[in-house]
Amino acid sequence: MKALQYRKNIPRYALLKLLGPRFPSLYTAGVAPLSLVDIPEPKLPTQQWVRIAPRLAGICGSDLATICAKGSPYLAPVTSMPFVMGHELVGHITEVGRDVTTLRVGQRVVIHPALGCKARGINPPCDLCCKHRAALCRNVTRGDVSKGIQIGYCRDTGGGFSQGLVTHQSQVYLVPDEIDDRAAVLIEPFACALHGALRISLCETDTVLVLGCGSIGLLTIAALRALGCRARIAAAAKYDHQRRHAKALGADVLLDAGGPVRRRFTDWAKVLDAEVLNPEMGKPTVLGGADATFDCVASSQSIDDGLRFTRSGGSFVLVGMPGIPRSVDWTAMWFKELNIHAAYAYGPERCADGEKETFLLAIDFMRTWGSRLATLVGPPHELGDYRAAIASALHTGRSGVVKTVFAIDRT
């Protein structure tokens, strides 16, 4: 089968780490250790697994961080090389193991990619898997498959950027007929956004700051509105197409995420009921600010700005995947006694009708939000066109695309 396979190459990794920020063309010039290969389809690890043929697969920010050597080495020991990338996908089942009774060949599905105890055949499960938090499983280096926090970073499972992958039956969710593929491919990142939005409680009089209007930022705005949040949402975006989507999905005020620091801070302060004070050196001190901030970028700048522009006693939620922040002043977190939350992946969520799995919640909301969210998906790329796809995802200001996807051809 055809697949986009990542195989770490230390010299290439070092070259990208050192020169990539100055010469971004290196990311799409064949330097990244990603290649289109012909490999055998992965085997079913046990008879509780199924085989899936992807139809659409989205490029995630974590995929880009891996390809461009921008991520932290923290997760390196919990992956297994070489792996086929891709964990955001919609596809159909092509094979079921003998012990699978609730699924059948031909059904259209999405997957919960986390490889927890149940998928790994570990019994008894760890304490977090007992609480249905498979994304936080402590056994990601053990069990029936090789190391990997999730599909797309595990040697044995394959991934969405291919013509076939395998997944445990517990990771599979059926897609209702009324949700088309362009919406369904967003269910996994939408579940992440819902998980972030549900980390804190908000009221109608609150002001929310959403930093970044890439796919996770825009899906966070949609998640807040889908959940019935009536707070005032201020969204910081870099590009015009992001601003249009943010407004359409429910943002009340649009902020410019670029430009000189002092001008940006002055403009933001007017919207966020904040006062900007200038010290002798360094970035401005900010008093007041948003009741809650969702950082959907997780860069050094966004973390630093977000901490400064969250009011005393407010909440800061890190939704984006961080690298290694190098210039964050943590004084605001301490001085303002901020409530810091991390939002990774998904879990059981407390919502209006009780506790519900994030994926089921995402699927429910996608029935009504699918047509709006599908507009975030750009024209699909073939696997062989992967360098152009990566360029589209990296340079969204140029491409005008929020979510870059592959359309997988089985021929």
CORFENTA-V498193 format. One record per residue. RES is the residue in one letter. PSI is psi in whole degrees, 0 to 359 (NA if undefined). Layout:
# CORFENTA-V498193
RES PSI
RES PSI
This chain:
# CORFENTA-V498193
M 158
K 140
A 151
L 110
Q 136
Y 126
R 111
K 131
N 111
I 314
P 317
R 319
Y 314
A 321
L 315
L 319
K 319
L 313
L 343
G 314
P 330
R 330
F 75
P 344
S 340
L 331
Y 332
T 16
A 18
G 6
V 323
A 141
P 52
L 133
S 153
L 122
V 162
D 116
I 160
P 149
E 144
P 149
K 154
L 120
P 321
T 176
Q 6
Q 6
W 161
V 160
R 139
I 138
A 112
P 147
R 309
L 144
A 129
G 149
I 121
C 159
G 327
S 327
D 315
L 320
A 322
T 312
I 321
C 8
A 38
K 351
G 172
S 147
P 0
Y 321
L 357
A 319
P 351
V 31
T 163
S 129
M 155
P 152
F 153
V 128
M 167
G 113
H 353
E 110
L 157
V 138
G 193
H 153
I 132
T 347
E 142
V 142
G 161
R 330
D 6
V 120
T 343
T 358
L 157
R 160
V 138
G 343
Q 140
R 132
V 162
V 167
I 145
H 105
P 347
A 130
L 80
G 192
C 318
K 314
A 327
R 358
G 29
I 124
N 126
P 152
P 161
C 169
D 325
L 322
C 328
C 332
K 15
H 34
R 62
A 331
A 339
L 15
C 140
R 355
N 33
V 2
T 8
R 173
G 205
D 344
V 166
S 173
K 147
G 129
I 333
Q 167
I 139
G 349
Y 22
C 128
R 322
D 341
T 338
G 186
G 180
G 338
F 58
S 177
Q 357
G 143
L 169
V 151
T 150
H 148
Q 330
S 345
Q 0
V 133
Y 131
L 143
V 122
P 151
D 328
E 352
I 114
D 172
D 322
R 330
A 320
A 326
V 345
L 358
I 317
E 307
P 330
F 324
A 320
C 317
A 320
L 319
H 318
G 316
A 331
L 4
R 335
I 163
S 139
L 151
C 171
E 330
T 357
D 156
T 130
V 134
L 122
V 115
L 115
G 129
C 42
G 198
S 316
I 321
G 313
L 321
L 331
T 319
I 313
A 319
A 315
L 313
R 321
A 326
L 357
G 10
C 128
R 13
A 161
R 126
I 122
A 124
A 128
A 118
A 155
K 325
Y 156
D 318
H 328
Q 321
R 319
R 314
H 319
A 317
K 317
A 331
L 355
G 5
A 140
D 324
V 141
L 132
L 150
D 121
A 353
G 192
G 173
P 148
V 310
R 321
R 317
R 315
F 321
T 316
D 318
W 322
A 325
K 326
V 326
L 17
D 53
A 159
E 130
V 124
L 137
N 118
P 178
E 329
M 157
G 184
K 157
P 150
T 140
V 126
L 138
G 199
G 194
A 151
D 327
A 141
T 131
F 110
D 107
C 15
V 309
A 33
S 170
S 317
Q 315
S 320
I 314
D 313
D 317
G 318
L 319
R 322
F 17
T 131
R 163
S 132
G 3
G 184
S 136
F 122
V 119
L 106
V 321
G 163
M 116
P 156
G 243
I 93
P 129
R 347
S 47
V 127
D 111
W 5
T 320
A 322
M 317
W 310
F 324
K 0
E 57
L 149
N 112
I 130
H 145
A 144
A 97
Y 124
A 239
Y 176
G 183
P 132
E 139
R 117
C 188
A 323
D 34
G 206
E 136
K 146
E 143
T 320
F 320
L 322
L 316
A 318
I 319
D 312
F 329
M 339
R 324
T 335
W 353
G 317
S 326
R 319
L 332
A 338
T 346
L 343
V 127
G 179
P 133
P 152
H 149
E 157
L 322
G 344
D 30
Y 329
R 320
A 324
A 317
I 319
A 319
S 317
A 324
L 320
H 63
T 334
G 328
R 318
S 334
G 16
V 134
V 309
K 114
T 134
V 158
F 139
A 122
I 120
D 126
R 350
T NA
